[in-house]
């Protein structure tokens, strides 16, 4: 393994190790690798990066990899994981607010926090932090999302 040093904008030195056996360039704890991708797909990807204000492709690819790994971990682990469930509903729909509160109380050991927001005169949004094993969290989210009168529901998963 050889070490190269070169200046960038004359104000900073970057030390790069080139592993000639694997053709991978290592920068500190970061590895660089090449990706082959169709031109049109890359163009669409770059447009989305600009929309989402990513500084560069590397940041976006790191986020995509992290999301993929979290989802995979969720699928295979029996350990405690976390999720946030966001629902939007019309609070004037008869009995709906009470039903949603009842459902949350049924799973009070899993639902550790709830935030309620008034979006307008009729619509409310609630975001709940849920902990437990992945199957339990999915069941709770499905139960809330499928409650008659809920307009939209989205579960976001994460792990530590």
C-alpha positions as CSV (number, residue, x, y, z in Angstrom):
1,X,0.0,0.0,0.0
2,X,1.5,3.4,-1.0
3,X,0.5,6.7,0.5
4,X,0.0,9.8,-1.7
5,X,-0.3,13.4,-0.5
6,X,-1.5,16.3,-2.5
7,X,-2.9,19.8,-1.7
8,X,-6.5,20.9,-2.4
9,X,-7.1,24.6,-2.8
10,X,-3.6,25.1,-1.3
11,X,-5.2,25.3,2.2
12,X,-5.6,21.6,3.0
13,X,-3.7,18.3,2.6
14,X,-5.5,15.1,2.0
15,X,-3.8,11.8,2.6
16,X,-4.9,9.0,0.3
17,X,-3.9,5.3,0.6
18,X,-4.2,3.3,-2.6
19,X,-4.6,-0.4,-2.2
20,X,-3.3,-1.8,-5.4
21,X,-4.7,-5.3,-4.7
22,X,-8.3,-4.2,-4.6
23,X,-8.2,-0.9,-6.6
24,X,-10.0,0.8,-3.7
25,X,-8.9,4.3,-2.7
26,X,-9.1,4.9,1.0
27,X,-9.4,8.4,2.5
28,X,-9.0,8.2,6.3
29,X,-11.9,5.8,7.2
30,X,-13.7,6.5,4.0
31,X,-13.5,4.2,0.9
32,X,-14.0,5.4,-2.7
33,X,-15.5,3.1,-5.3
34,X,-16.8,3.4,-8.8
35,X,-20.4,2.8,-9.9
36,X,-21.6,2.1,-13.4
37,X,-25.0,3.7,-14.1
38,X,-27.0,4.5,-17.2
39,X,-26.6,8.1,-18.3
40,X,-30.4,8.9,-18.1
41,X,-30.7,7.4,-14.6
42,X,-27.7,9.5,-13.4
43,X,-29.3,12.6,-14.9
44,X,-32.6,12.0,-13.0
45,X,-30.6,11.2,-9.8
46,X,-28.6,14.5,-10.1
47,X,-31.9,16.4,-10.6
48,X,-33.3,14.9,-7.4
49,X,-30.1,15.6,-5.5
50,X,-30.4,19.3,-6.5
51,X,-34.1,19.3,-5.4
52,X,-33.2,17.8,-2.1
53,X,-30.2,20.1,-1.7
54,X,-27.6,17.4,-1.3
55,X,-24.1,18.8,-1.5
56,X,-22.9,15.9,-3.6
57,X,-23.7,12.4,-4.9
58,X,-21.7,10.8,-2.1
59,X,-24.0,12.2,0.6
60,X,-27.1,10.9,-1.2
61,X,-25.6,7.5,-1.8
62,X,-24.6,7.3,1.9
63,X,-28.2,8.1,2.9
64,X,-29.6,5.5,0.5
65,X,-27.2,2.8,1.9
66,X,-28.1,3.7,5.5
67,X,-31.9,3.5,4.7
68,X,-31.3,0.1,3.0
69,X,-29.3,-1.2,6.0
70,X,-31.9,0.0,8.5
71,X,-34.7,-1.6,6.6
72,X,-32.7,-4.9,6.4
73,X,-32.0,-4.8,10.1
74,X,-35.7,-4.2,10.8
75,X,-36.6,-7.3,8.8
76,X,-34.3,-9.7,10.5
77,X,-33.9,-8.5,14.1
78,X,-35.8,-9.4,17.3
79,X,-34.1,-6.6,19.1
80,X,-35.8,-3.4,20.1
81,X,-36.1,-0.9,17.2
82,X,-37.9,2.4,16.8
83,X,-40.3,4.0,14.5
84,X,-42.3,7.2,14.0
85,X,-45.8,6.9,12.8
86,X,-47.4,10.0,11.3
87,X,-51.2,10.1,10.6
88,X,-53.4,12.8,9.2
89,X,-57.1,12.8,9.9
90,X,-60.2,15.0,10.1
91,X,-60.8,15.6,13.8
92,X,-64.5,16.4,13.1
93,X,-65.2,12.8,12.0
94,X,-67.4,11.5,14.7
95,X,-65.6,9.3,17.2
96,X,-62.3,9.2,15.3
97,X,-60.2,11.2,17.8
98,X,-61.5,8.9,20.7
99,X,-60.8,5.8,18.6
100,X,-57.2,6.8,17.8
101,X,-56.6,7.7,21.5
102,X,-58.0,4.3,22.5
103,X,-55.7,2.5,20.1
104,X,-52.7,4.4,21.4
105,X,-53.6,3.5,25.0
106,X,-53.9,-0.2,24.1
107,X,-50.2,-0.1,23.0
108,X,-49.0,2.3,25.7
109,X,-45.9,0.3,26.5
110,X,-44.8,0.7,22.8
111,X,-46.0,4.2,22.0
112,X,-43.7,6.4,24.1
113,X,-44.6,9.8,22.8
114,X,-47.2,11.5,20.8
115,X,-47.3,15.0,19.2
116,X,-50.6,16.4,18.0
117,X,-50.7,19.3,15.5
118,X,-53.7,21.2,14.2
119,X,-53.1,21.6,10.4
120,X,-56.2,23.6,9.7
121,X,-59.9,23.9,10.9
122,X,-60.6,20.3,10.2
123,X,-57.4,18.3,9.9
124,X,-55.0,17.1,12.5
125,X,-51.6,15.4,12.3
126,X,-50.3,13.1,15.0
127,X,-46.7,11.8,15.1
128,X,-46.0,8.9,17.5
129,X,-42.7,7.5,18.6
130,X,-43.0,3.7,18.8
131,X,-40.5,1.2,20.3
132,X,-40.5,-2.6,20.3
133,X,-39.7,-5.4,17.9
134,X,-40.3,-4.7,14.3
135,X,-43.4,-6.9,13.9
136,X,-45.1,-5.2,16.8
137,X,-44.4,-1.8,15.5
138,X,-45.7,-2.7,12.0
139,X,-48.9,-4.1,13.6
140,X,-49.5,-0.9,15.6
141,X,-48.8,1.2,12.5
142,X,-51.2,-0.9,10.4
143,X,-53.9,-0.6,13.0
144,X,-53.6,3.2,13.2
145,X,-53.3,3.7,9.4
146,X,-56.3,1.5,8.6
147,X,-58.6,3.2,11.1
148,X,-61.6,4.5,9.3
149,X,-61.2,8.2,8.8
150,X,-57.4,8.3,8.7
151,X,-56.5,10.1,5.5
152,X,-52.8,9.2,5.4
153,X,-50.4,7.2,7.5
154,X,-46.7,6.7,7.2
155,X,-44.3,4.6,9.3
156,X,-40.6,5.6,9.3
157,X,-38.2,3.0,10.8
158,X,-34.9,3.4,12.4
159,X,-32.6,1.5,14.7
160,X,-29.7,2.4,17.0
